[in-house]
Amino acid sequence: MSANSNYLATMEKQMQKWDANVDALAAKGEKASAEARTAYQKCVKDLRENRAAAQQSFKEMQAAGQSAGEKVQAQMTAAYEKMQKNYEKAVADLRK
């Protein structure tokens, strides 16, 4: 298995885990008060938009050849890190 294939497999697992975390956050928001629910829904919407951007980078990486894979890998890593940072910020903000 090439380094690119290994990276793709790792990122696919990370994105699945991230999806589960966002789904859990959405479910928690459904149980919150009306005021808190609005905040949860906005955070979940923003997180899903970040996820869509990361998914686009993931698809580009899948389509890229090995030589182009390094550039796309950097984009994918940046998208994932942004996604994770925004998730952690959303969770922290919602705990306030």
HUNORMO-V848076 format. One record per helix or strand of 2 or more residues. SS is the DSSP state (@ for helix, = for strand). FROM is the first residue (numbers start at 1). TO is the last residue. If there is no record, write none. Layout:
((SS | FROM | TO) (SS | FROM | TO))
//
This chain:
((@ | 3 | 30) (@ | 34 | 63) (@ | 66 | 95))
//
